[in-house]
Amino acid sequence: MSRNSIITRLSSVNVHHILLYDVVDNFIPRRDRFMSAHPALAKESEAKGDLLMAGALSDPVDRAVLILTSREAVKEFAKSDPYYLNGLVRFLCYQEMECGHRTRSRI
């Protein structure tokens, strides 16, 4: 079978909603005061089915990424997040991401 006989196509495209935080210098020690409230908010959002994945980018820890199910979920999370409300987030960015399930089919 040649490579030309297999094509990769996207099917069942889903849109995920990305919330990107740019965090302040010395974020790690400064977040300690909020280490119970922020995870509690994330768990609540996950339990509602809004939060799909979240985490800090490392080395250096200067950004965090949250993947949510809707624009409304992004707004709700950001307006309630103690990191954002208490100045640990320098700025935030919202962007949609199209995700597809890759399938292979033969011609």
HELIX and SHEET records of a PDB file:
HELIX    1   1 ARG A    3  SER A    5  5                                   3    
HELIX    2   2 PHE A   27  ARG A   30  1                                   4    
HELIX    3   3 ARG A   31  PHE A   34  5                                   4    
HELIX    4   4 ALA A   37  ALA A   47  1                                  11    
HELIX    5   5 ARG A   71  SER A   80  1                                  10    
HELIX    6   6 PRO A   82  LEU A   85  1                                   4    
SHEET    1   A 4 LEU A  51  LEU A  57  0                                        
SHEET    2   A 4 ARG A  63  LEU A  68 -1                                        
SHEET    3   A 4 ILE A   6  VAL A  23 -1                                        
SHEET    4   A 4 VAL A  89  ARG A 106 -1                                        
END                                                                             
